[in-house]
Amino acid sequence: MCGRQLSRDDDPLSGDCGGDCWGCIGKIEADLGWEPSVEFVRKEILDGLRDGRGEPRSSTRRSGHKAIEGGSVELEPKLSALHAIMRLLRDEWDPIGMMPHLPADEYDSYANRVFSMLSAGASVEEVANYLSASEMTGAPDLDRDFKVAQKAVLIMNSRNLP
Ligand SMILES: [Zn+2]
């Protein structure tokens, strides 16, 4: 979305997080308080890949600098947890059943909220309740909401730092 070229070997922030670069997604995740991403972003600031606030530096601005070896490149997450949760809500939650007719980012604000709740240690039940309360159909599918919340927790757990 920021226009960065994705999956470039010489650009550590260009990892493809589902169509958006790790540079952008990593900052969002860190800002939402997800500890593993806070760690990644902190290292990338130290490496000079991001400015002091975590904003990704453009790859062209770095091109005059010495190439950065190892370290942050190996640590870069291959799949963003936030993006995985966005996709989860789109594919499996979709409470009004209108996803094909809505813009792809329709549920992203819900995904942001779920992500930040889980970053702050929310339980499966709390996330399921949030999803149920967010449905505008008047008849939330409690069973589905619980399953989606469980999957969101699994996604977050799979992204813990080694
Ligand atoms: Zn980007």
Residues whose N, C-alpha, C, O or C-beta is under 5 A from the ligand:
A	BS01	ZN	M1 C2 R4 D20 C21 G23 C24
